[in-house]
Amino acid sequence: MAQRQSNFVPINGLHHVAYRCRDAEETRHFYEDLLGLPLVHVVRGESVSTGEASHFAHLFFEMTDGSCVAFFDLGDNLAGDPSSNTPRWVNHLALRVDSESKVDEAKARLVNAGVEVLGPVLHDGFVRSIYFFDPNGIRLELTLTTSSRDELNAFRRDARADCDAWMKEKTAWLAPAH
């Protein structure tokens, strides 16, 4: 486990990540019927945590570790707009699976359901992944960690130095030419 760098309250894991969806039933079908994540809770309301007025249904789909991926249907049949300054491959939700055979099984099931799938892709011996989009245009990744415990520990050990090296290179690229 990584050493905590502050005295902030311990963060124990992901409860949920939330996205906008176009249609609650279309999203339910994709996540529950195709991906096998059970719909475990729906919150309906007419005002949100900020106090703003908005009709919504907030759907929660549970993963085997108890965390959820969640969606807001705002009742207007619109999906969230992609970012104009970010390539579509950048923002994505990566979900962990247990084996290479599960990655392959998922790909076959998705392809048979008419979903376009990229991969599997092996990333530097770290993970093996497939990529696809949900009905809302959200990019999903199903991934398997392929690194050994020793390799993962080395990645952890080197992570700060790698980030610092990136920032140094980036700063040089962005520096105005003299």
C-alpha positions, 0 to 999 in steps of 0.5 A: 500500500502507498504511504499516505502523504497527509493527515486527511481522512482515510479514503477507503475506496470508490463508492461510485463514479457518475456520468450523464446518460441519455435514457435510463432504460437504454443505460440499464439494458447495457450495464445490467443485461449486457455487462452484468452489473445489477441495478441496485438503487435509483434516486429520483428527485426534483432538486440536486445537492447544489439546491438547483432545480432539476428532475432526475433519476440517478441509477446505481449499478454495482460491481463485485467489490460493492462500488458502483458506476452511476448515471443521471438521466435528466429527462431530456434524452441528451447524452453528455457532450464530449470535451472539445479540447480532449481526444475521445480516448482520454476520458474513460472508465476502466473496470477490472476483470480477473483473467485473460479468458474473462477479457476474451469472453467479454469481447466476444459477448460485446461483439455478438451484441453489436458493440465495436471493440478495440483490442485486446491491447497489452500496455507495456506488460502492465495491463491487457485491455479491451475498449468500447463505448456505451450508448452514451458515448462513454469510453469503457475499458475492461482490463486485467493487470498482467504485472507481477507483484514485484513489477507493481512494487517497482512501478509504485517506487518509481512513480514520483520520479517518473511524474517529475521527469514528465513535468520537466520534459513538458516544461521544456516543450512549452517553454517559449523559444528564445 
